């Protein structure tokens, strides 16, 4: 294990995923509500681990084999993000009781939560850009230590998602106020639509 390359991979991974995005907004919301936090964090981190592994080992080959994948992921991802943004905005307009962060809130079942989480993750082309393309490209600088780079990048992803999901729980008292939930849901809707617009614009 090359520790220098390992920490390079970890820091590069953290620098790419730390910015707020559709996936991070979803994890934050689940953490604040205390709903299926472990499952959501695992789903995001394992998805990243798969994509990082693909990027480090064979991202060039994948792009050559599947030239049609990019437009499908772009438009499909944009459509899903627009729908999810509408869903979040409608949630922001609900009654005070529906937005209160307490045990009376209806809990979304695990299956639906994971489907939404995986869709946000796998239908977002920017996830592929960060993990498969960028990390895959950077890893080529470490020909003899790509394994160390991949392990570091994957661990960085696990650290980030679990810190975000469980760290959000500490903020739960703030979101006991309905106004805070309204603001959060509105911001999430805006994030989803901005990302969808960028996908449709090709940026």
C-alpha positions as CSV (number, residue, x, y, z in Angstrom):
1,X,0.0,0.0,0.0
2,X,1.4,3.3,-1.1
3,X,0.2,5.7,1.6
4,X,1.0,8.9,-0.3
5,X,-1.1,7.7,-3.3
6,X,-3.8,6.4,-0.9
7,X,-4.2,9.9,0.7
8,X,-4.1,11.5,-2.7
9,X,-7.0,9.3,-3.8
10,X,-8.9,10.2,-0.6
11,X,-8.4,13.9,-0.9
12,X,-9.3,13.9,-4.6
13,X,-12.5,12.0,-3.9
14,X,-13.5,14.3,-1.1
15,X,-12.8,17.4,-3.2
16,X,-15.1,16.1,-6.0
17,X,-18.1,15.0,-3.9
18,X,-18.1,17.6,-1.2
19,X,-20.0,20.2,-3.3
20,X,-23.8,20.1,-2.7
21,X,-25.6,18.2,-5.4
22,X,-28.6,16.0,-5.9
23,X,-27.1,13.0,-4.2
24,X,-25.8,15.0,-1.2
25,X,-29.0,16.9,-0.8
26,X,-30.9,13.6,-0.6
27,X,-28.5,12.2,2.0
28,X,-28.8,15.4,4.0
29,X,-32.6,15.3,4.0
30,X,-32.7,11.6,5.0
31,X,-30.2,12.4,7.9
32,X,-32.3,15.3,9.1
33,X,-35.4,13.1,9.1
34,X,-33.6,10.2,10.6
35,X,-35.0,7.9,7.9
36,X,-33.0,4.8,6.7
37,X,-29.7,6.8,7.2
38,X,-27.5,3.7,7.3
39,X,-29.1,2.2,4.2
40,X,-28.9,5.5,2.2
41,X,-25.3,6.2,3.2
42,X,-24.3,2.6,2.3
43,X,-26.1,2.8,-1.1
44,X,-24.3,6.0,-2.0
45,X,-20.9,4.9,-0.8
46,X,-21.2,1.5,-2.4
47,X,-22.4,3.0,-5.7
48,X,-19.4,5.4,-5.6
49,X,-17.1,2.4,-4.9
50,X,-18.3,0.6,-8.0
51,X,-18.0,3.6,-10.2
52,X,-14.5,4.5,-8.9
53,X,-13.4,1.0,-9.5
54,X,-14.7,1.1,-13.0
55,X,-13.0,4.5,-13.5
56,X,-9.6,3.4,-12.2
57,X,-9.6,0.1,-14.1
58,X,-11.3,0.7,-17.4
59,X,-13.1,4.1,-18.0
60,X,-11.6,4.5,-21.4
61,X,-12.8,1.1,-22.6
62,X,-16.3,1.7,-21.2
63,X,-16.7,5.1,-23.1
64,X,-15.5,3.4,-26.3
65,X,-17.9,0.5,-25.9
66,X,-21.0,2.6,-25.0
67,X,-21.0,5.8,-27.0
68,X,-24.8,6.0,-26.7
69,X,-24.8,5.9,-22.9
70,X,-24.1,9.7,-22.3
71,X,-27.2,11.1,-24.1
72,X,-29.4,8.5,-22.4
73,X,-28.1,9.3,-19.0
74,X,-28.2,13.0,-19.6
75,X,-31.9,13.3,-20.6
76,X,-33.1,10.5,-18.3
77,X,-31.3,12.1,-15.4
78,X,-32.6,15.5,-16.2
79,X,-36.2,14.3,-16.3
80,X,-35.9,12.5,-13.0
81,X,-34.3,15.6,-11.3
82,X,-37.1,17.8,-12.6
83,X,-39.7,15.4,-11.2
84,X,-37.9,15.2,-7.8
85,X,-37.6,19.0,-7.6
86,X,-41.4,19.3,-8.1
87,X,-41.9,16.7,-5.4
88,X,-39.6,18.7,-3.0
89,X,-41.3,22.0,-3.7
90,X,-44.8,20.4,-3.1
91,X,-43.4,19.1,0.2
92,X,-42.4,22.7,1.1
93,X,-45.9,23.9,0.6
94,X,-47.5,21.3,2.9
95,X,-49.0,22.0,6.3
96,X,-46.9,22.6,9.4
97,X,-47.7,19.2,10.8
98,X,-46.4,17.4,7.7
99,X,-43.2,19.3,7.9
100,X,-42.5,18.9,11.6
101,X,-39.4,16.9,12.3
102,X,-40.8,14.5,14.8
103,X,-42.1,10.9,15.2
104,X,-45.5,11.9,13.8
105,X,-44.1,12.3,10.3
106,X,-45.0,9.4,7.9
107,X,-41.9,7.3,7.2
108,X,-41.1,6.4,3.6
109,X,-40.6,2.7,3.3
110,X,-37.1,1.4,2.8
111,X,-37.6,0.1,-0.7
112,X,-38.9,3.5,-2.1
113,X,-36.2,5.4,-0.3
114,X,-33.5,3.2,-1.8
115,X,-35.0,3.4,-5.3
116,X,-35.0,7.2,-5.1
117,X,-31.5,7.2,-3.7
118,X,-30.1,4.9,-6.4
119,X,-32.0,6.8,-9.2
120,X,-30.5,10.1,-8.1
121,X,-27.1,8.5,-8.0
122,X,-27.1,6.4,-11.2
123,X,-29.2,8.7,-13.4
124,X,-26.9,11.7,-12.8
125,X,-24.2,12.0,-15.5
126,X,-22.1,14.2,-13.2
127,X,-21.6,11.3,-10.9
128,X,-19.9,9.4,-13.8
129,X,-17.9,12.5,-14.6
130,X,-16.5,12.8,-11.1
131,X,-15.9,9.1,-10.4
132,X,-15.4,7.3,-13.7
133,X,-13.8,10.1,-15.8
134,X,-12.0,12.5,-13.5
135,X,-10.8,10.0,-10.8
136,X,-10.1,7.5,-13.6
137,X,-8.0,10.0,-15.4
138,X,-6.1,11.0,-12.3
139,X,-5.4,7.4,-11.4
140,X,-3.4,6.9,-14.6
141,X,-0.6,9.0,-13.0
142,X,0.0,6.2,-10.6
143,X,0.5,3.3,-12.9
144,X,2.0,1.0,-10.2
145,X,-0.2,2.2,-7.3
146,X,-3.7,2.5,-8.8
147,X,-5.0,0.1,-6.2
148,X,-3.9,2.4,-3.4
149,X,-5.5,5.4,-5.2
150,X,-8.8,3.5,-5.7
151,X,-8.9,2.4,-2.0
152,X,-8.2,5.9,-0.8
153,X,-10.9,7.4,-3.1
154,X,-13.4,4.8,-2.0
155,X,-12.7,5.4,1.7
156,X,-13.0,9.1,1.1
157,X,-16.5,8.5,-0.3
158,X,-17.5,6.4,2.7
159,X,-16.2,8.9,5.2
160,X,-18.1,11.8,3.4
161,X,-21.5,10.1,3.1
162,X,-21.6,8.8,6.6
163,X,-20.4,12.1,8.0
164,X,-23.1,13.9,6.0
165,X,-25.9,11.5,6.9
166,X,-25.2,11.1,10.6
167,X,-23.9,14.7,11.0
168,X,-27.2,15.9,9.8
169,X,-28.9,14.2,12.7
170,X,-27.2,16.7,15.0
171,X,-29.0,19.5,13.1
172,X,-32.4,18.0,13.8
173,X,-33.4,20.4,16.6
174,X,-33.0,23.3,14.1
175,X,-35.4,21.6,11.7
176,X,-38.1,21.0,14.3
177,X,-39.4,24.4,13.1
178,X,-41.6,24.1,10.1
179,X,-40.0,27.2,8.5
180,X,-36.6,25.5,8.4
181,X,-38.1,22.4,6.6
182,X,-39.8,24.7,4.1
183,X,-36.5,26.4,3.3
184,X,-34.6,23.1,3.0
185,X,-37.2,21.5,0.7
186,X,-37.2,24.6,-1.5
187,X,-33.4,24.6,-1.7
188,X,-33.4,21.0,-2.6
189,X,-35.9,21.7,-5.4
190,X,-33.7,24.5,-6.7
191,X,-30.6,22.3,-6.6
192,X,-32.4,19.5,-8.5
193,X,-33.6,22.0,-11.2
194,X,-30.2,23.7,-11.5
195,X,-28.5,20.4,-12.1
196,X,-31.2,19.3,-14.5
197,X,-30.8,22.5,-16.5
198,X,-27.0,22.0,-16.6
199,X,-27.6,18.5,-17.9
200,X,-30.0,19.7,-20.6
201,X,-27.6,22.5,-21.6
202,X,-24.7,20.1,-21.8
203,X,-22.6,21.8,-19.2
